[in-house]
């Protein structure tokens, strides 16, 4: 519980409420999520914040807060992943292009979420999304740094 409290604040500071909802929806639907940020402290905090968001549910896929560059081949895993990367891999061998078809990419520094290229893996919007975002907006407004 304490790690969730610590990690959630950086996530909410860096992402707009709309993008937080998109990532939350993806994790709930077991869509793979790749978080990209050059700042390792913010990256690990944001990735660690994703799993407590879905409590009382438990993430059953692969969870790697910071994937070393030597292990980028794991991005092609056929099981759902939540992973943090300091940067996208070079596309010399086509790896970057291949893994993006089924993964939601979250660019923390840009407050940008890129849906999977394959529509089959695009998460459905949350039910009652507008009401949820309206209820969360005052709390998020205090934390978010545009």
ABEGO torsion letter per residue (X at the ends): XAAAAAAAAAAAAABBAAAAAAAAAAAAAGBBBBBBBABAAAAAAAAAAAAAAAOABBBABBBBABBBAAAAAAAABABBBBBBBABBBBAAAGAAAAAAAABBBBBAAAGBBBBBABAAABBBBBBGAAAAAAAAAAAAAAABBX
